[in-house]
């Protein structure tokens, strides 16, 4: 975790300074941006290992910024926001955030979330650019999924769920691991999220969602992407 670059996109100077000082005191390299446009520029120039985003930015809603970042990078994204409604959290996670921390928050919890996200990113194997299983193809560089040559439109969250399974074709990924990696550590007990979005994904990919060819269920354990 030491020396990792963390981009903080926050228009409240006092909160940005507090977060930056907390991270710096624990060996991280924080950089700050006060607008979404500045955050996008810093993300491209600095290539941070983690991005922390406030949802109430002056030039763009933070959820839109998250979607733009996720379309360009797999860098973990942590939301810091005063928005507490479940629908708002789901919207941020759907857009591509990895975890969500509501304001006010303690330094200990912030650092624990940051450590966990950086640790998961560090141990994740470098994914191959393309994965093909039968007629299903996932192209990470183009951020595109095709079925029998036809593009399949997926939401950012649906894409991340499929991409997570595609990292280890043929191997089971547990419910908790999928929830942690796709929705964030705060959501590891929300199994209904996973069931709902797996249903959405199967409806777009499978010829018969009731008898899936690609997205297979391991009862009581998790899911796996077929490997042949």
Secondary structure, DSSP 8 states (H G I E B T S, - for coil): -TT-EEEEE-S-HHHHHHHHHHHHTTT-EEEEESSHHHHHHHHHHH--SEEEEESB-SSSBHHHHHHHHHHH---EEEEEES---HHHHHHHHHHT-SEEEESS--HHHHHHHHHHHHHHHHHS----SEEEETTEEEETTTTEEEETTEE----HHHHHHHHHHHTTTTS-EEHHHHIIIII-GGGTT-HHHHHHHHHHHHHHH-SSGGG-SSEEEETTTEEEE---
